[in-house]
Amino acid sequence: MSDPIADRKRLTPSRIAIAALLSAGVAIAITFYVGNAGSPKAADCAPQVGAAEKIDAAAVGQLAALNGTGTGRGYSDMKFTDAAGNPVTLKDFAGKTLLVNFWASWCIPCRAEMPALDELAAAENDEDFMVLPINLDLGAGGMEKAKAFLDEGQWAHLPLYADSTFEAFKALQTEAVALGLPSTLLIDKKGCEVAVLQGPAEWQSADGINVIKALKSL
């Protein structure tokens, strides 16, 4: 009997378009859980026009929806937890460029994107870069649901981190940085935002890898 997750079809342009619509629906659902929250801090994050332009130049084909920003938003103090429930912030990853992906096990486009993220992590994670997924399953059993989903998919290169309070995502939504799920931030070595993607992408593609190489070079 085949594994329903392992056999999941890859994203295609048409599936990405459908996933974007689903993501918009997720945004509406998430709104019920969020209220007013502080904006991302800009400390130590000067505007980076050149960095944004470099990412934009690389973001073609499968990554054409990626938007180079570099407007000075910083996320070093973004709080979440590791798989054991220990507190973590993005500051703990200082010195690495990051692909921070917000996802949930109930989010259909998130589930479709997971194989690509795992392949990207396997190919590109090193001392200069990391794929950092942050799960948003709510409730006391949220972490267990997320772990079961990752275990079922056998995505060994995707660690389990979680924001079960939604505090990190609230801040992003306040600034309209993230509208629905999945949402992805590209972060430089100082914890500063350089690009944003709403919706899923084939990150393991040649286009995705070119974007990551541009990020690493910042």
N, C-alpha and C positions, 0 to 999 in steps of 0.2 A: 504494500500500500504506500503510495507516494506521500511525501511530506507536503502539506498544503501551503506552508510558507516557503519552503525551498523551491517549490514549483511555481511560485508567483511570477507572473509575466513582468518583463521589463517595462519601464516607462518608455512611451513613444511620444512624439509631439502631440498626438491627439489625446493620449492618456494624460499628458501634462496639463493640457487645457482643461480636461474634465476635472483633474485633481485640483486645479486652481479654483474652479467653481466650488468644489467640495470644501476647500480650505476657507473660502469666504463664508460658507455656512458654519464651519467650525468657529470662525471669528465671532459670529453672532451668538453662538452657544457660550463661548468663553466670556463674553461680555457680562453674562449673568454672575460670573464669579469675581469680577474685578471691580474695584472702586477707584477712588483717587489715590495716586501714589506719587512718590517723588520722581523727578526726571533723572535719567542717567547723568552722573557727574562728569564734568568736563575737565577735572583736575588732571594736569600733566598731559592733556590731549589738545594740542593746538590743531587748527584746521590743516588737513593734509590734501591739498588739491592735487598735487603730483601723484600721491599714492592712489587716490581715487581714479585718476585718469589712467594710471597704469593697469589697475584692475579692470576698468571699463574696456580698455583696448584688448585685454585677454578674454573678456567675457563675450564670446560669440557662440553660434551654434547651439549646442545643448545647454549652455550657460548664458544665453542672450538675455534672460530675465534678471540676471544679477545686476544690481545697481551700485556702482562705486559711490561712496558717500564722503568719508573723511571730513566730516563737519565738526569734529572736535568732541564727540560724545565718548565718554570713557566708562569702562565697566569693571575696573579693578576690584571694586567693592561689591560686585554682584555675588549674592549669597545663595548657596544650594548645599546639598549633602552628598556624600559618597554612598556606596552600597551598604555600608555599615551604619549609616545615619550620622556620621561625623560631619561637622560643619566644614564647608569649603568655600573659598572665594576664587574669583579669576586671578587674583593676585598670586595665588599659589602656583600658577602656571606662567608667571612672569619669565620672559626670556624666550618663550615660544610664540610663534604665530598660531592662531587657533581658528578652526571651523567649529563654531558653537551652533549646534542644531537642536532646536526645541521640538519635541515630539511626544506623542502619547500612543499607547497601545490600541486605543479605540479609534484613532485617526487613520482612515483608509489610505490617504496619500502618504502619510508618515510610514506606514507599513510597507508600501510599495517602494519607498526610497531606501529602506534599510540595507538591502544587498549592495547597492551602489556605495553607500557610506562605508560599509564594512570593507569593500574592495579598495576604496580610496585609502582608508586607514592602513590596510595591509601594505599598500604600495608606497605611501608617502609619510606615514608617521616616523619621525626621527627626532633628533635633539632640537630641531628648529621648528617643528610643526606637529600638531595633534588634532585629530578629529575628536571633539568633545560634545557628545550628545547629553542633553539634559531632559529628563523625562518629566511630564506634567500630568501623570495619572493622579487623580485626587483621592483623598480618603486614607483611612488607616491601612488599607490593603493595597494602596497604589504601588508601593515599591515591589511587593510580591508579584503583582500583575506584570510590571515592567520586566522583572527578572525572568519570569516564566516565558514571556514573549521572546526575550533575547536568547534564552536557553533553547527554546524551540527552533528558532532560526539558526542556531549555532553560529552566531556572529561573534567570533572570538576576539575580534579587534575593536569592538565597541564596548567601552566600560560603562558601568551603570552609575549615573549621577541623577539626582532628582531635585525638583523644586515643587514639593508637594503643597507648599503654602501659596504658590503662584506669585510670590513677592517679586521675583526677578522678572517674570513675564508682565506683571502689572506695570512696572517701570517702562518696559519697552512699548507696551500698548499706549501708555500715556503720551509718548512721543510719536506715536504712529510708526514706530520702527517695525513692530510686529503686529500683524492684524489677525492672522489665524495660524493654523498649523498645517504642515511644518513651516517654521521660520528659521532662517540661518543667518548668522552674523560672521563676517570675517574680521578677525581681531589681530592687531599688530602685537609686537613683543612687549609693549607698554600697557596693553589692555585697552587700546583705543580702536574704535570702530572704523573700518575702511570700506566695508561693503555690506549690503543687505540683500537677501533673496526671500521673497514671499513665495511659498509653495515648494514642491519637490523638484529635483533635478537628477540627471544621470551623472553624478559626481565622479564616477570611475572612468568616464569617457575621456578621450584625448582632450576635449574642450575643458572638462573639469580639471584634469591634471595640469593643463596650461595655466589655469587660473591659480591653482595652488602654487605652482612654480613662481608666478608673479608675486603672490603673497609672501612667499619665503624670501624673495629678493628685496623686500622693502627694508 
